[in-house]
Amino acid sequence: QVFKDCSAIGHHCDSKLPWSHPSKALVGCSHNGCVQWEGCGFGGGSCDPRIPWGHVTHNASFVCEDGDVQKPCDVAKRQPAGPRDVIVVLTQPQWGAYYHFVIDSLSRVMWLSAQYPAILQDTGTLFHVGLISETGQAWARLLGIDTHLGGKSRLLDGWWKAKTVYFPPNNACANNRVGAHIFAIEEMHRAIAIHPSISGLHLHTGSRVALIVQRRRTNDRKVTNHAEVLDKVQDVLRDWSIVVFSDFPQPPEVLETCQMFRRADIIIGPHGAGFANLICARSGVPLIEFQQK
């Protein structure tokens, strides 16, 4: 299915480019390596099975559980599942990495919302996203996709066939200093802002909020003197409420995360995937971003 603005700057529909050819989009990676997956090796994308987001069937074991109606593939025979009636392909390189899933892949659904709204609202439409855990489910719900773990999941991973496939314009990778298309990001920001769980938040009922992002589950992109930074912020912003968003031992659930960023009047933290959550923040909120050496 053809979308308008297919050749706009920032995404590609040139059939000569290996990551943009629709006929290759649902061909995944076998256990022996990559087989014509769109995006392989482009813009920081990878099909290296040694990394968790480099293998298209990474989450297939979850949806292949007994009794689950969404069985993606016969791993032993390496046959694609389906065909399903309608699949929307949102998956892009590094689909299991949080930032790339939220910003690069999921934001593409906004083209569908604008140009094929009936397809988005149809409960029979499935979405190939590459991240089907509760994290992926919760983000999809924020954008109006009614999906839940188990038999009610509308998110797909793995290798599929479909009778009709929609390929929204894709996003350039931020690793190449381009980033996602502005339309997709602005519309995603707007859609989250009007979601009942976000629009109904009580803002400015008390002191202003400074949100400090703390990353502990990484060997890089973390502030080693976090306690010192926290003390300094508390000393400078004495009349503010200081809230710490931490990924340790686990980050908050998606909805709570989005609400935290929405309430913030200033956001401070290190460069990294955690700033994908800025899509939930209010327009005009200042950001102090620490860059690693």
TASUL-V196154 format. One record per helix or strand. SS is the DSSP state (H for helix, E for strand). FROM is the first residue (numbers start at 0). TO is the last residue. Records with the same first field share a line. If there is no record, write none. Layout:
SS=FROM-TO + FROM-TO
//
This chain:
H=21-23 + 51-53 + 59-62 + 97-114 + 116-120 + 133-141 + 149-151 + 173-175 + 181-192 + 195-198 + 225-235 + 253-262 + 272-279
E=28-29 + 32-33 + 72-73 + 78-88 + 125-127 + 154-155 + 159-165 + 208-213 + 240-245 + 265-269 + 285-289
//
